[in-house]
Amino acid sequence: MGRFLLGAIAIIVGLFVAGAIAIWLFGALFKIAIYVLVGAVVVGGAMYLYGKAKRSLGTTRNQRRIEAAMSTWKQRNR
């Protein structure tokens, strides 16, 4: 009876320790996943805003054509 009780207690303590380690590990992995997700959102948002700002400056070929046409129109219609 003594060995059975000692074995049962050892199994229960082992399961408790394994569960505590598993909970700690899942919590740490969850926090890392949250940090990675927030970082990806911040970097993605910064890239989006940078692209919008760069496009709004209008240094494309099409924008130069529009500016040239406007200056020609202004010269003709003085």
CYANA upper distance limits for C-alpha pairs under 8 A (distance plus 0.5 A):
  1 MET  CA      5 LEU  CA      6.74
  2 GLY  CA      6 LEU  CA      6.62
  3 ARG  CA      7 GLY  CA      6.45
  4 PHE  CA      8 ALA  CA      6.53
  5 LEU  CA      9 ILE  CA      6.63
  6 LEU  CA     10 ALA  CA      6.62
  7 GLY  CA     11 ILE  CA      6.66
  8 ALA  CA     12 ILE  CA      6.70
  9 ILE  CA     13 VAL  CA      6.57
 10 ALA  CA     14 GLY  CA      6.46
 11 ILE  CA     15 LEU  CA      6.58
 12 ILE  CA     16 PHE  CA      6.62
 13 VAL  CA     17 VAL  CA      6.65
 14 GLY  CA     18 ALA  CA      6.55
 15 LEU  CA     19 GLY  CA      6.44
 16 PHE  CA     20 ALA  CA      6.59
 17 VAL  CA     21 ILE  CA      6.67
 18 ALA  CA     22 ALA  CA      6.57
 19 GLY  CA     23 ILE  CA      6.56
 20 ALA  CA     24 TRP  CA      6.66
 21 ILE  CA     25 LEU  CA      6.52
 22 ALA  CA     26 PHE  CA      6.55
 23 ILE  CA     27 GLY  CA      6.54
 24 TRP  CA     28 ALA  CA      6.67
 25 LEU  CA     29 LEU  CA      6.64
 26 PHE  CA     30 PHE  CA      6.44
 27 GLY  CA     31 LYS  CA      6.67
 28 ALA  CA     32 ILE  CA      6.74
 29 LEU  CA     33 ALA  CA      6.60
 30 PHE  CA     34 ILE  CA      6.71
 31 LYS  CA     35 TYR  CA      6.72
 32 ILE  CA     36 VAL  CA      6.66
 33 ALA  CA     37 LEU  CA      6.57
 34 ILE  CA     38 VAL  CA      6.60
 35 TYR  CA     39 GLY  CA      6.53
 36 VAL  CA     40 ALA  CA      6.57
 37 LEU  CA     41 VAL  CA      6.74
 38 VAL  CA     42 VAL  CA      6.68
 39 GLY  CA     43 VAL  CA      6.58
 40 ALA  CA     44 GLY  CA      6.33
 41 VAL  CA     45 GLY  CA      6.43
 42 VAL  CA     46 ALA  CA      6.63
 43 VAL  CA     47 MET  CA      6.66
 44 GLY  CA     48 TYR  CA      6.63
 45 GLY  CA     49 LEU  CA      6.64
 46 ALA  CA     50 TYR  CA      6.53
 47 MET  CA     51 GLY  CA      6.60
 48 TYR  CA     52 LYS  CA      6.72
 49 LEU  CA     53 ALA  CA      6.60
 50 TYR  CA     54 LYS  CA      6.55
 51 GLY  CA     55 ARG  CA      6.59
 52 LYS  CA     56 SER  CA      6.58
 53 ALA  CA     57 LEU  CA      6.97
 54 LYS  CA     58 GLY  CA      7.87
 55 ARG  CA     59 THR  CA      7.96
 55 ARG  CA     60 THR  CA      8.46
 58 GLY  CA     63 GLN  CA      6.09
 58 GLY  CA     64 ARG  CA      8.42
 59 THR  CA     63 GLN  CA      6.79
 59 THR  CA     64 ARG  CA      7.44
 60 THR  CA     64 ARG  CA      6.98
 61 ARG  CA     65 ARG  CA      6.79
 62 ASN  CA     66 ILE  CA      6.82
 63 GLN  CA     67 GLU  CA      6.72
 64 ARG  CA     68 ALA  CA      6.63
 65 ARG  CA     69 ALA  CA      6.65
 66 ILE  CA     70 MET  CA      6.66
 67 GLU  CA     71 SER  CA      6.70
 68 ALA  CA     72 THR  CA      6.71
 69 ALA  CA     73 TRP  CA      6.60
 70 MET  CA     74 LYS  CA      6.57
 71 SER  CA     75 GLN  CA      6.69
 72 THR  CA     76 ARG  CA      6.78
 73 TRP  CA     77 ASN  CA      6.57
 74 LYS  CA     78 ARG  CA      6.71
